[in-house]
Amino acid sequence: MAGIFWHDVDGIQELQIWLMDRHRWVRVETVVDENGQPVRVGPPGWHVVGVGDFGGSSGSDILWHDIDGNRGLQIWFMNGHRRVDVKPVVDKNNQPVRVGPPGWHVVGVGRFGGPGGSGSSDILWHDIDGTKELQIWHMDGHKWVGFATVVDANDDPVRVGPPGWHVVGVGDFGGSSTNGILWHDLDGTKELQIWHMDGHKWVGFATVVDANDDPVRVGPPGWHVMGVGHFGGPGGDDILWHDLDGTKELQIWHMDGHKWVGFATVVDANDDPVRVGPPGWHVKGVRGTMHHLPAPCVQTGIIHTDYRLNFKIPPGLMPDRQFDSVHASLRVHRVSPTYANSDCKPARAIVLVHGRTLGGSTSFDLQHTTPATGPLSLQEALAHAGIDTFAPDLLGYALSTRLSLDDPKNASRPECTPTGDPTIDQCDRSRNKFIFPLDQQKRLQPNPLGTSYANHSSATYFGTTALWARDIRQVINDALIKTGLPTVSLLGYSFGGPRVGRTLQQLGITAADRIDRLIFMASLFDTLPTGPVDYPTDEADLDDIETSTSFPLVLNTVGWDTPSADRIPPGADKALAKQAQLLDAVGAKWGGSVTTPAGFVRSPTFTVSGWNKDVAAAITIPTLVLHGTEDRSVLPANAPHLYDALTTEQKVLIELGCASHFLHYETAPTWEGPHKAVADAIIEWVRSATFKGKTTGRFTIDCDGNVNPP
């Protein structure tokens, strides 16, 4: 397939190569020198005037002309996007060749059957300011070995405009033994013609026509032909157009000889039209022989992988200082697209942050399928859409390092009375008895605690939002390295929302350098079942009650809290509980008796800070807020409050009817259900920061799946 060469003529002077899969832009490679540094070259002075095969290893060498200086020419010999050599164009005596303008201009590079079979591309010149004749320079690498004037069947020189007709490309349009010349009547009818050539002889022409054999007439102003190359059309080469004066979009005309058989807009990996300068970047060439181009990036499926990220706990980051500088690790659950070509990579990636109870894979990759709805996994849905997904277990969760949560003695004891009776050694305090229940050691008697209460080996809450913000930053950095992408999207679910918020607060104005989209799903902001809350930005500003929790370990049984039982896919609640228990081999052995344990899912206690209206107002990244109207774990009022606090210009709120806290796993009797609506919304947001094509607004999805406003 062809690649497109760009030059930032009006800016930093760098060059880029767009690697294409037909009309789809696959990736960008900056042209670098022999040391791997980006090359920045004029104008004024040197101009790219063609791309061809002069003997470099990629078949796409760059021809330069010092139009504003000494009129010399240079060839950059390329290996892919790397320049490996520079040579001046010289004559037979090895003297540099210097030619106009004014007068002669390079108008194309192609194969016109030069003598000696050197295999090099030839250079097509046009005496625009003089005789209007054309010449072909036959090349052997960087050496000019001869020339031939373009002549007609009578061997008379051909003389053609401008004004009127301009040479706009050289390529394979069939009908001749060598490349043909594409002309455009810019100043007249706007028609196009293809000259069929036999070496330097013009043997005929054909007007470019549509399917009805009518001549095609197109701009300028507006659309300009920028090059010729093979982009997958049915015949030889196709024509690349650029709407320089309008939308800045690009189109590829697929050609079958001189017949225009269709077109395709150049799009990115998300199928969005690409719109690029000028001013700034200009298309400078197209080549269909770029041997380093990847095969088409056809997605073949998805793959699940787990890996670990090791780190040392920074001193003072955990409330219990006995864990200062302890070595720990995070388990990251990744679900990725797969491609037939191993060089292909996803164009988007997302890091998903779980809530207060369950780890990453249980929260986002539920392995359960129903005949009516198919798979429920959010990670799989995103991966099938070409998005790489990373769901870590934060410190203290699932398969990551558990520290004090491995000791059953760190579960809670009975509540301390205001007077301290029972004594402090035999009782505990909790800042929130709903999420951090008291007297849970009783559930571990006799297995594994015997018949009495035990003193803690760690007598404080486990973590803070700052602790897990450290984890999130590490996962983001790792995802950027693994994918090679400049940015990722970031999603916070439930109590993962405050952890994402804390991460943004820590990154400050640099957050947008790594994160391109934000999503808050069923996320806590400022409202608890007990009433409104206003979390401080700094941990040090928490009041005594918020830091009063005196134990690190919570024992959980996994349920599905929803008033609409028909929204739970058949068997999904049991599958969720089983998957969570399988990731907690230690907790699975606790409770009941040794032979018949009850089994628990362990989670840590924590404080919340760094997430409030001030932090939300400072966010500049496009943000999507999703919430179910029947969420009884994190109240629905959190969503509009967060949306109102955001000041970013791109923000969308979606409130889903008949959806609970597990909205991303829920179905419906009359349609596919919230799980499909959530996945579709996230996919569109990650790709283009829009919902239903809109960059901002409030939307509802009712119990039958209707979106309002539509």
C-alpha positions as CSV (number, residue, x, y, z in Angstrom):
1,M,0.0,0.0,0.0
2,A,1.0,3.6,-0.5
3,G,2.3,5.9,2.2
4,I,1.8,9.7,2.4
5,F,4.8,12.1,2.9
6,W,4.1,15.3,4.8
7,H,6.3,18.4,5.5
8,D,5.5,20.9,8.1
9,V,6.5,23.7,5.7
10,D,5.1,26.6,7.9
11,G,6.2,25.3,11.3
12,I,8.9,23.1,12.7
13,Q,10.1,21.9,9.3
14,E,9.8,18.2,10.3
15,L,8.7,15.5,7.9
16,Q,6.3,12.7,8.6
17,I,5.3,9.5,6.8
18,W,1.7,8.3,7.2
19,L,1.5,4.5,6.9
20,M,-1.7,3.6,5.3
21,D,-4.0,0.5,5.1
22,R,-6.0,1.4,2.0
23,H,-7.8,4.7,3.1
24,R,-7.1,4.1,6.8
25,W,-4.3,6.0,8.5
26,V,-2.5,3.3,10.6
27,R,0.3,5.2,12.2
28,V,2.8,8.1,11.8
29,E,6.6,7.9,11.6
30,T,8.7,11.0,11.9
31,V,11.6,11.2,9.4
32,V,14.8,10.9,11.4
33,D,18.5,11.2,10.6
34,E,21.2,8.6,10.9
35,N,21.3,9.2,14.7
36,G,17.6,8.8,15.1
37,Q,16.9,12.6,15.6
38,P,14.0,14.3,13.8
39,V,15.2,16.1,10.6
40,R,14.2,19.7,10.2
41,V,14.9,21.3,6.8
42,G,13.6,24.5,5.0
43,P,11.9,26.2,3.2
44,P,13.0,28.8,2.4
45,G,15.7,27.0,0.5
46,W,15.2,23.3,0.1
47,H,11.8,22.0,-1.0
48,V,10.6,18.3,-1.2
49,V,9.8,17.9,-4.9
50,G,9.3,14.1,-5.2
51,V,9.4,10.7,-3.7
52,G,10.8,7.7,-5.6
53,D,13.1,4.8,-5.7
54,F,16.6,6.0,-6.3
55,G,18.3,2.9,-4.8
56,G,17.4,3.2,-1.1
57,S,16.3,0.1,0.8
58,S,12.7,1.2,1.3
59,G,11.8,2.2,-2.3
60,S,10.8,5.6,-1.0
61,D,13.7,8.1,-1.2
62,I,13.1,11.8,-1.0
63,L,14.1,14.3,-3.8
64,W,14.9,17.8,-2.7
65,H,15.4,21.0,-4.8
66,D,17.1,24.1,-3.5
67,I,14.6,26.4,-5.2
68,D,15.5,29.5,-3.3
69,G,19.3,29.0,-3.3
70,N,21.8,27.5,-5.6
71,R,19.3,25.4,-7.6
72,G,21.0,22.1,-6.6
73,L,19.2,18.8,-6.0
74,Q,19.7,16.2,-3.3
75,I,18.4,12.7,-2.7
76,W,17.8,11.4,0.7
77,F,18.2,7.7,0.7
78,M,15.8,6.2,3.2
79,N,15.3,3.0,5.1
80,G,11.7,3.3,6.2
81,H,11.5,6.6,8.0
82,R,15.2,6.7,8.7
83,R,17.6,8.7,6.5
84,V,20.7,6.6,5.8
85,D,22.5,8.8,3.3
86,V,22.4,12.1,1.5
87,K,23.9,12.6,-2.0
88,P,23.7,15.6,-4.4
89,V,22.4,14.9,-7.9
90,V,25.4,15.0,-10.1
91,D,26.2,14.7,-13.9
92,K,28.4,12.2,-15.6
93,N,31.5,14.2,-14.4
94,N,30.3,14.0,-10.8
95,Q,29.6,17.7,-10.8
96,P,26.4,19.0,-9.0
97,V,23.6,19.7,-11.3
98,R,21.8,23.1,-10.9
99,V,18.6,23.9,-12.8
100,G,15.9,26.6,-12.4
101,P,13.4,27.9,-11.5
102,P,12.5,30.2,-13.0
103,G,12.0,28.1,-16.0
104,W,12.2,24.4,-15.3
105,H,10.4,22.8,-12.3
106,V,10.4,19.2,-11.1
107,V,6.8,18.0,-11.5
108,G,7.0,14.3,-11.0
109,V,9.1,11.2,-10.2
110,G,8.4,7.9,-12.0
111,R,9.7,5.2,-14.3
112,F,10.0,6.2,-17.9
113,G,12.4,3.4,-19.1
114,G,15.8,5.0,-18.6
115,P,18.8,3.5,-20.5
116,G,20.9,0.8,-18.9
117,G,18.1,-0.7,-16.8
118,S,19.4,1.0,-13.6
119,G,16.1,0.5,-11.9
120,S,16.1,4.1,-10.5
121,S,13.2,6.4,-10.8
122,D,13.4,9.1,-13.4
123,I,12.7,12.9,-12.9
124,L,10.1,14.7,-14.9
125,W,10.6,18.4,-15.5
126,H,8.3,21.0,-17.0
127,D,9.5,24.4,-18.4
128,I,6.6,26.2,-16.9
129,D,8.0,29.7,-17.4
130,G,9.4,29.2,-20.9
131,T,8.8,26.8,-23.8
132,K,6.3,24.6,-21.9
133,E,8.2,21.5,-23.0
134,L,8.8,18.5,-20.7
135,Q,12.0,16.6,-20.2
136,I,12.7,13.3,-18.5
137,W,16.0,13.0,-16.6
138,H,17.1,9.4,-16.5
139,M,18.9,8.5,-13.3
140,D,21.2,5.9,-11.9
141,G,20.9,6.5,-8.2
142,H,21.9,10.1,-7.6
143,K,23.7,10.3,-11.0
144,W,22.0,12.0,-14.0
145,V,22.9,9.8,-17.0
146,G,20.9,11.5,-19.7
147,F,17.6,13.2,-20.7
148,A,14.9,13.0,-23.3
149,T,12.4,15.6,-24.3
150,V,8.8,14.4,-24.3
151,V,7.6,14.1,-27.9
152,D,4.5,13.1,-29.7
153,A,4.0,10.4,-32.4
154,N,5.8,12.7,-34.9
155,D,8.8,13.1,-32.6
156,D,7.9,16.8,-32.1
157,P,8.3,18.3,-28.7
158,V,5.0,18.5,-26.7
159,R,4.3,21.9,-25.4
160,V,1.4,22.3,-22.9
161,G,0.4,25.1,-20.4
162,P,0.2,26.5,-17.8
163,P,-2.0,28.5,-17.6
164,G,-4.5,25.8,-18.0
165,W,-3.1,22.3,-17.7
166,H,-0.7,21.4,-14.9
167,V,1.2,18.1,-14.3
168,V,-0.2,16.8,-10.9
169,G,1.1,13.3,-10.8
170,V,3.0,10.4,-12.3
171,G,1.8,6.8,-11.9
172,D,0.6,3.5,-13.3
173,F,-2.8,4.0,-15.0
174,G,-2.3,1.2,-17.5
175,G,-2.4,1.8,-21.2
176,S,1.4,2.1,-21.6
177,S,4.7,0.3,-21.0
178,T,5.9,3.0,-18.5
179,N,4.3,5.4,-16.1
180,G,1.7,7.8,-17.3
181,I,1.4,11.5,-16.6
182,L,-1.7,12.9,-14.8
183,W,-2.8,16.4,-15.8
184,H,-5.3,18.8,-14.3
185,D,-6.9,21.8,-16.1
186,L,-6.7,24.0,-13.0
187,D,-7.5,27.2,-14.8
188,G,-10.1,26.0,-17.2
189,T,-12.6,23.1,-17.3
190,K,-11.2,21.4,-14.1
191,E,-11.0,18.1,-16.1
192,L,-8.2,15.6,-15.7
193,Q,-6.3,13.7,-18.4
194,I,-3.9,10.8,-18.3
195,W,-1.1,10.8,-20.9
196,H,0.0,7.3,-21.8
197,M,3.7,7.1,-22.3
198,D,6.2,4.8,-24.0
199,G,9.4,6.0,-22.4
200,H,9.6,9.7,-23.4
201,K,7.0,9.3,-26.2
202,W,3.4,10.5,-25.7
203,V,1.3,7.7,-27.3
204,G,-2.2,8.9,-26.4
205,F,-4.4,10.3,-23.7
206,A,-7.6,9.5,-21.9
207,T,-9.9,11.9,-20.0
208,V,-10.7,10.8,-16.5
209,V,-14.4,9.8,-16.5
210,D,-17.0,8.6,-14.0
211,A,-19.1,5.4,-14.2
212,N,-21.2,7.0,-16.9
213,D,-18.2,7.9,-19.0
214,D,-18.8,11.6,-18.3
215,P,-15.7,13.8,-17.7
216,V,-15.0,14.4,-14.0
217,R,-14.5,18.1,-13.1
218,V,-13.3,19.0,-9.6
219,G,-11.8,22.2,-8.1
220,P,-9.8,24.2,-7.2
221,P,-10.6,26.2,-5.2
222,G,-11.2,23.4,-2.7
223,W,-9.8,20.1,-3.7
224,H,-6.3,19.7,-5.1
225,V,-4.5,16.6,-6.5
226,M,-1.6,15.8,-4.1
227,G,-0.2,12.6,-5.4
228,V,-0.7,9.3,-7.1
229,G,-0.2,5.8,-5.5
230,H,-1.8,2.5,-4.9
231,F,-4.3,2.6,-2.1
232,G,-6.1,-0.7,-2.9
233,G,-8.1,0.3,-6.0
234,P,-9.0,-2.3,-8.6
235,G,-6.5,-1.2,-11.2
236,G,-3.1,0.4,-10.9
237,D,-2.6,3.7,-9.0
238,D,-5.2,5.8,-7.3
239,I,-5.4,9.6,-6.9
240,L,-5.0,11.4,-3.6
241,W,-6.9,14.7,-3.1
242,H,-6.7,17.3,-0.3
243,D,-9.4,19.9,0.4
244,L,-6.8,22.6,1.0
245,D,-9.3,25.5,1.0
246,G,-12.1,23.9,3.0
247,T,-12.5,21.0,5.4
248,K,-8.8,19.9,5.2
249,E,-10.0,16.3,4.6
250,L,-8.3,13.9,2.2
251,Q,-9.9,11.6,-0.3
252,I,-8.6,8.7,-2.4
253,W,-10.1,8.2,-5.8
254,H,-9.9,4.6,-6.8
255,M,-9.1,4.2,-10.5
256,D,-9.4,1.5,-13.1
257,G,-7.3,3.0,-15.8
258,H,-8.8,6.3,-16.6
259,K,-12.1,5.5,-15.0
260,W,-13.0,6.8,-11.6
261,V,-14.7,3.9,-9.8
262,G,-15.2,5.2,-6.3
263,F,-13.6,7.2,-3.5
264,A,-12.8,6.8,0.2
265,T,-12.2,9.5,2.8
266,V,-8.9,9.1,4.6
267,V,-9.8,8.2,8.2
268,D,-8.0,7.4,11.4
269,A,-8.2,4.2,13.5
270,N,-11.6,5.3,14.9
271,D,-12.9,5.8,11.3
272,D,-13.1,9.6,11.9
273,P,-12.0,11.8,8.9
274,V,-8.5,13.1,9.2
275,R,-8.2,16.9,8.8
276,V,-4.7,18.4,8.6
277,G,-3.4,21.8,7.4
278,P,-2.3,23.9,5.7
279,P,-1.1,26.2,7.1
280,G,1.5,23.9,8.6
281,W,1.6,20.4,7.2
282,H,1.6,19.9,3.4
283,V,1.4,16.6,1.4
284,K,4.7,16.3,-0.4
285,G,4.5,12.9,-2.0
286,V,2.9,9.4,-2.3
287,R,4.6,6.2,-2.9
288,G,3.2,2.7,-3.5
289,T,6.5,0.8,-2.9
290,M,7.1,1.3,0.8
291,H,8.4,-2.1,1.6
292,H,8.4,-1.4,5.4
293,L,4.6,-0.8,5.5
294,P,2.7,-3.3,7.6
295,A,0.2,-5.7,6.2
296,P,-3.4,-4.6,6.7
297,C,-4.3,-4.4,10.4
298,V,-7.2,-6.8,10.5
299,Q,-8.3,-7.6,14.0
300,T,-8.6,-11.3,14.6
301,G,-9.9,-11.5,18.2
302,I,-8.8,-10.6,21.7
303,I,-6.4,-12.0,24.3
304,H,-6.4,-12.0,28.1
305,T,-3.1,-11.7,29.9
306,D,-2.1,-11.0,33.5
307,Y,1.2,-9.5,34.7
308,R,2.8,-7.9,37.7
309,L,4.3,-4.5,38.4
310,N,6.8,-4.4,41.2
311,F,7.5,-1.4,43.4
312,K,8.7,-0.4,46.9
313,I,6.2,1.4,49.1
314,P,7.3,5.0,49.6
315,P,8.0,5.8,53.2
316,G,5.0,7.6,54.9
317,L,2.5,6.8,52.2
318,M,0.7,4.1,54.2
319,P,-0.9,5.0,57.6
320,D,0.9,2.0,59.2
321,R,4.6,2.9,59.0
322,Q,5.7,-0.7,59.5
323,F,5.2,-1.0,55.7
324,D,7.6,1.8,54.8
325,S,9.9,0.6,51.9
326,V,8.3,-2.8,51.8
327,H,8.5,-4.5,48.4
328,A,5.1,-5.1,46.9
329,S,3.5,-5.8,43.5
330,L,0.3,-5.0,41.6
331,R,-1.4,-7.5,39.4
332,V,-2.7,-6.0,36.1
333,H,-5.4,-7.8,34.1
334,R,-5.1,-6.9,30.4
335,V,-7.6,-7.6,27.6
336,S,-6.2,-6.6,24.2
337,P,-7.1,-6.8,20.5
338,T,-5.2,-9.2,18.4
339,Y,-4.2,-8.8,14.8
340,A,-3.1,-11.0,11.9
341,N,0.0,-8.8,11.5
342,S,2.1,-8.7,14.7
343,D,3.3,-5.2,13.8
344,C,-0.2,-3.8,14.3
345,K,-1.2,-2.1,17.6
346,P,-4.4,-0.7,19.0
347,A,-4.9,3.0,18.4
348,R,-6.5,3.6,21.9
349,A,-6.1,2.2,25.4
350,I,-7.8,2.6,28.7
351,V,-6.9,2.1,32.4
352,L,-9.9,1.0,34.5
353,V,-9.9,1.6,38.3
354,H,-12.1,-0.5,40.5
355,G,-14.0,0.4,43.6
356,R,-13.8,-0.4,47.4
357,T,-14.5,-4.1,47.4
358,L,-13.6,-6.0,44.3
359,G,-10.4,-6.1,42.2
360,G,-9.9,-5.2,38.6
361,S,-10.9,-8.3,36.6
362,T,-14.0,-9.0,38.7
363,S,-15.1,-5.4,38.3
364,F,-14.6,-5.2,34.6
365,D,-14.1,-8.6,33.1
366,L,-17.0,-10.8,34.4
367,Q,-16.7,-14.2,32.7
368,H,-20.3,-14.9,32.2
369,T,-22.4,-15.3,29.1
370,T,-26.2,-15.7,28.7
371,P,-27.9,-17.0,25.5
372,A,-30.0,-13.8,25.2
373,T,-27.2,-11.2,25.7
374,G,-23.9,-12.9,25.0
375,P,-20.8,-12.0,27.0
376,L,-21.1,-9.4,29.8
377,S,-17.4,-8.4,30.1
378,L,-16.8,-4.7,29.7
379,Q,-13.1,-5.2,29.0
380,E,-13.9,-7.7,26.2
381,A,-16.4,-5.3,24.6
382,L,-13.8,-2.6,24.5
383,A,-11.1,-4.9,23.2
384,H,-13.4,-6.2,20.4
385,A,-13.8,-2.5,19.5
386,G,-10.0,-2.2,19.1
387,I,-9.2,-0.6,22.5
388,D,-6.5,-2.1,24.7
389,T,-7.6,-2.4,28.3
390,F,-5.7,-2.5,31.6
391,A,-7.5,-3.3,34.9
392,P,-5.2,-3.3,37.9
393,D,-5.8,-4.8,41.3
394,L,-4.8,-1.9,43.5
395,L,-2.6,-2.6,46.6
396,G,-4.6,-4.6,49.1
397,Y,-7.0,-6.1,46.5
398,A,-7.4,-9.5,44.8
399,L,-4.1,-10.8,43.5
400,S,-2.0,-7.8,44.4
401,T,0.1,-7.7,47.6
402,R,-2.2,-7.7,50.7
403,L,0.1,-6.8,53.6
404,S,-2.0,-6.6,56.8
405,L,-5.0,-8.1,55.2
406,D,-3.4,-11.5,55.3
407,D,-3.8,-11.5,59.1
408,P,-7.3,-12.4,60.3
409,K,-6.6,-10.7,63.6
410,N,-6.9,-7.4,61.7
411,A,-10.6,-7.8,61.2
412,S,-12.7,-5.5,63.4
413,R,-13.6,-6.1,67.0
414,P,-16.7,-4.8,68.9
415,E,-17.3,-1.1,68.8
416,C,-15.7,1.1,71.4
417,T,-18.2,2.9,73.7
418,P,-17.7,6.7,74.2
419,T,-16.3,5.9,77.7
420,G,-13.8,3.4,76.3
421,D,-15.6,0.3,77.7
422,P,-14.6,-2.3,76.5
423,T,-11.0,-1.2,76.7
424,I,-9.2,0.1,73.6
425,D,-7.2,-3.2,73.3
426,Q,-10.5,-5.1,72.8
427,C,-12.6,-2.7,70.7
428,D,-12.5,-0.7,67.4
429,R,-13.8,2.4,65.8
430,S,-15.0,2.9,62.2
431,R,-15.5,6.2,60.4
432,N,-18.3,4.6,58.4
433,K,-19.9,1.5,59.9
434,F,-21.9,0.7,56.7
435,I,-18.8,0.1,54.5
436,F,-16.4,-0.7,57.3
437,P,-18.5,-2.9,59.7
438,L,-17.5,-3.5,63.3
439,D,-17.3,-6.8,65.2
440,Q,-16.2,-8.9,62.2
441,Q,-13.8,-11.0,64.2
442,K,-16.9,-12.8,65.4
443,R,-17.4,-14.1,61.9
444,L,-13.9,-15.7,62.1
445,Q,-14.7,-17.7,65.3
446,P,-13.8,-20.5,65.4
447,N,-12.1,-20.5,62.0
448,P,-9.4,-19.3,62.1
449,L,-9.4,-17.3,65.3
450,G,-10.7,-19.9,67.8
451,T,-13.1,-18.7,70.4
452,S,-11.8,-15.3,71.5
453,Y,-11.0,-11.8,70.1
454,A,-7.4,-11.0,69.1
455,N,-5.3,-7.9,69.1
456,H,-4.4,-6.4,65.7
457,S,-1.0,-6.7,64.1
458,S,-1.8,-3.4,62.4
459,A,-4.1,-1.0,64.3
460,T,-5.0,1.7,61.8
461,Y,-6.8,2.0,58.5
462,F,-5.1,0.4,55.5
463,G,-4.8,3.1,52.8
464,T,-5.5,6.5,51.4
465,T,-6.5,7.8,48.0
466,A,-2.9,9.1,47.7
467,L,-1.7,5.5,48.1
468,W,-3.8,4.2,45.2
469,A,-3.1,7.3,43.1
470,R,0.5,6.1,43.1
471,D,-0.6,2.7,41.8
472,I,-2.7,4.3,39.1
473,R,0.2,6.5,37.9
474,Q,2.4,3.4,37.7
475,V,-0.2,1.5,35.6
476,I,-0.7,4.5,33.3
477,N,3.0,4.8,32.7
478,D,3.3,1.0,32.1
479,A,0.3,1.1,29.6
480,L,1.9,3.9,27.7
481,I,5.1,1.9,27.4
482,K,3.4,-1.4,26.4
483,T,1.2,0.2,23.8
484,G,3.5,2.9,22.5
485,L,0.7,5.4,22.6
486,P,1.1,9.0,23.7
487,T,-2.0,9.0,26.0
488,V,-4.6,6.6,27.5
489,S,-8.1,7.0,28.7
490,L,-8.9,6.6,32.5
491,L,-12.0,5.3,34.1
492,G,-13.0,5.3,37.8
493,Y,-15.8,3.1,39.0
494,S,-17.6,3.5,42.3
495,F,-14.9,4.4,44.9
496,G,-12.4,4.2,42.1
497,G,-13.8,7.7,41.1
498,P,-12.1,9.4,44.1
499,R,-8.9,7.5,43.4
500,V,-8.9,8.8,39.8
501,G,-9.7,12.2,41.1
502,R,-6.8,12.1,43.5
503,T,-4.6,11.0,40.6
504,L,-5.7,14.0,38.6
505,Q,-5.1,16.3,41.5
506,Q,-1.6,15.0,41.9
507,L,-0.7,15.3,38.2
508,G,-2.2,18.8,37.9
509,I,-1.7,20.5,34.6
510,T,0.4,17.6,33.3
511,A,-2.5,15.1,33.5
512,A,-3.5,15.9,29.9
513,D,0.0,14.9,28.7
514,R,-0.8,11.2,29.6
515,I,-4.6,11.1,29.8
516,D,-6.9,12.0,26.8
517,R,-10.3,11.0,28.1
518,L,-11.9,10.6,31.5
519,I,-14.9,8.4,32.5
520,F,-16.6,8.3,35.9
521,M,-19.0,5.3,36.2
522,A,-21.3,5.0,39.2
523,S,-18.7,7.1,40.9
524,L,-18.7,8.6,44.4
525,F,-18.4,12.4,44.5
526,D,-20.1,14.3,47.3
527,T,-23.1,12.3,48.5
528,L,-23.3,9.3,50.8
529,P,-26.5,7.5,52.0
530,T,-25.9,9.4,55.3
531,G,-25.9,12.7,53.6
532,P,-23.6,15.1,51.7
533,V,-19.8,15.1,52.1
534,D,-17.1,17.5,51.2
535,Y,-13.7,15.7,51.1
536,P,-10.7,18.0,51.6
537,T,-8.0,18.2,49.0
538,D,-5.2,17.2,51.4
539,E,-5.2,14.2,53.7
540,A,-3.9,16.4,56.5
541,D,-7.1,18.3,56.5
542,L,-9.3,15.3,57.3
543,D,-11.1,15.6,60.6
544,D,-10.7,13.2,63.5
545,I,-13.7,11.1,62.7
546,E,-12.5,10.5,59.1
547,T,-9.2,9.1,60.4
548,S,-10.6,7.2,63.3
549,T,-10.8,3.7,61.8
550,S,-8.6,1.5,63.9
551,F,-8.4,-1.7,61.8
552,P,-7.3,-2.4,58.2
553,L,-9.4,-5.5,57.1
554,V,-13.0,-5.8,56.0
555,L,-14.8,-9.1,55.3
556,N,-17.3,-9.1,52.4
557,T,-19.8,-11.4,50.8
558,V,-20.6,-10.4,47.3
559,G,-24.1,-9.5,46.4
560,W,-26.1,-7.6,43.7
561,D,-28.1,-4.8,45.2
562,T,-30.8,-3.8,42.8
563,P,-34.6,-3.1,43.1
564,S,-35.1,-4.5,39.5
565,A,-34.2,-8.2,39.8
566,D,-35.1,-8.7,36.2
567,R,-32.0,-6.7,35.3
568,I,-29.7,-9.3,36.6
569,P,-28.7,-11.7,33.8
570,P,-29.5,-15.3,34.7
571,G,-26.7,-16.7,36.8
572,A,-24.6,-13.5,36.7
573,D,-24.9,-12.8,40.4
574,K,-23.5,-16.3,41.3
575,A,-20.8,-15.9,38.6
576,L,-19.7,-12.6,40.1
577,A,-19.4,-14.0,43.6
578,K,-17.5,-17.1,42.4
579,Q,-15.1,-15.0,40.3
580,A,-14.4,-12.7,43.3
581,Q,-13.8,-15.7,45.6
582,L,-11.5,-17.4,43.2
583,L,-9.2,-14.3,43.4
584,D,-9.1,-14.5,47.2
585,A,-7.7,-17.9,48.1
586,V,-6.9,-16.8,51.7
587,G,-10.3,-15.3,52.4
588,A,-12.0,-18.3,50.9
589,K,-10.8,-20.5,53.8
590,W,-12.0,-18.2,56.5
591,G,-15.3,-18.4,58.5
592,G,-17.5,-21.4,59.3
593,S,-15.3,-24.4,60.0
594,V,-12.0,-25.6,58.7
595,T,-13.8,-28.3,56.7
596,T,-16.7,-26.1,55.6
597,P,-15.5,-22.5,55.4
598,A,-18.0,-19.7,54.8
599,G,-15.5,-17.8,52.5
600,F,-15.0,-14.1,52.4
601,V,-13.7,-11.5,49.9
602,R,-11.2,-9.3,51.8
603,S,-10.9,-5.5,51.2
604,P,-9.1,-2.7,52.9
605,T,-10.3,0.3,55.0
606,F,-9.3,3.8,53.9
607,T,-9.9,7.5,53.9
608,V,-10.9,9.8,51.0
609,S,-9.3,13.0,50.1
610,G,-8.2,14.9,47.0
611,W,-11.7,14.7,45.3
612,N,-14.1,17.6,45.6
613,K,-15.6,20.5,43.6
614,D,-12.3,22.4,43.4
615,V,-10.4,19.4,41.9
616,A,-13.3,18.6,39.5
617,A,-13.3,22.3,38.3
618,A,-9.6,22.1,37.5
619,I,-10.1,19.2,35.0
620,T,-9.5,20.1,31.4
621,I,-9.8,16.6,29.9
622,P,-13.0,15.5,28.1
623,T,-15.1,13.8,30.7
624,L,-18.0,11.3,30.6
625,V,-20.2,10.7,33.6
626,L,-22.3,7.5,33.7
627,H,-24.7,6.5,36.5
628,G,-27.7,4.2,37.1
629,T,-30.9,5.8,38.5
630,E,-31.4,2.8,40.8
631,D,-27.9,2.7,42.3
632,R,-28.3,2.1,46.1
633,S,-24.5,1.7,46.7
634,V,-23.4,5.1,45.4
635,L,-26.4,7.3,45.2
636,P,-27.4,8.7,41.7
637,A,-27.2,12.3,43.0
638,N,-23.4,12.0,42.7
639,A,-23.5,12.1,38.9
640,P,-25.3,15.4,38.2
641,H,-23.3,17.0,41.1
642,L,-20.0,15.9,39.5
643,Y,-21.2,17.0,36.0
644,D,-22.1,20.5,37.3
645,A,-18.8,20.8,39.1
646,L,-16.8,20.1,35.9
647,T,-15.8,23.2,33.9
648,T,-14.2,21.4,30.9
649,E,-15.8,22.3,27.6
650,Q,-16.3,18.6,26.7
651,K,-18.4,16.9,29.2
652,V,-21.4,14.5,29.0
653,L,-23.7,13.1,31.6
654,I,-25.7,9.9,30.9
655,E,-28.3,8.7,33.5
656,L,-29.5,5.2,32.9
657,G,-33.0,4.2,34.0
658,C,-33.6,0.8,35.7
659,A,-29.8,0.4,36.2
660,S,-28.0,-0.2,39.6
661,H,-24.4,-0.2,40.8
662,F,-23.5,-3.0,38.4
663,L,-25.0,-1.2,35.4
664,H,-22.2,-2.3,33.1
665,Y,-23.2,-6.0,33.7
666,E,-27.0,-5.6,33.7
667,T,-29.5,-6.5,31.0
668,A,-33.2,-5.8,30.3
669,P,-36.3,-7.7,29.3
670,T,-37.1,-5.6,26.2
671,W,-33.6,-4.7,24.9
672,E,-29.9,-5.6,25.4
673,G,-29.8,-3.5,28.5
674,P,-27.6,-1.1,30.4
675,H,-24.5,-3.2,29.9
676,K,-24.6,-2.7,26.1
677,A,-25.5,1.0,26.4
678,V,-22.6,1.6,28.8
679,A,-20.1,-0.3,26.6
680,D,-21.2,1.6,23.5
681,A,-21.0,5.0,25.3
682,I,-17.5,4.3,26.6
683,I,-16.3,3.0,23.2
684,E,-17.5,6.2,21.5
685,W,-16.1,8.4,24.2
686,V,-12.6,6.8,24.1
687,R,-12.5,7.0,20.3
688,S,-13.8,10.5,19.7
689,A,-14.9,12.2,23.1
690,T,-18.5,12.2,21.9
691,F,-21.8,10.6,22.8
692,K,-24.2,10.2,19.9
693,G,-21.9,12.7,18.1
694,K,-22.2,15.4,20.8
695,T,-19.3,16.7,22.8
696,T,-21.4,18.0,25.6
697,G,-24.8,17.7,27.2
698,R,-27.1,15.8,29.6
699,F,-28.7,12.6,28.4
700,T,-31.0,9.9,29.8
701,I,-31.5,6.3,28.7
702,D,-34.9,5.0,29.8
703,C,-35.8,1.5,30.9
704,D,-36.6,0.5,27.3
705,G,-33.2,1.8,26.0
706,N,-34.5,5.1,24.4
707,V,-32.0,7.9,24.5
708,N,-33.3,11.4,25.3
709,P,-32.6,13.8,23.7
710,P,-32.2,11.5,20.7
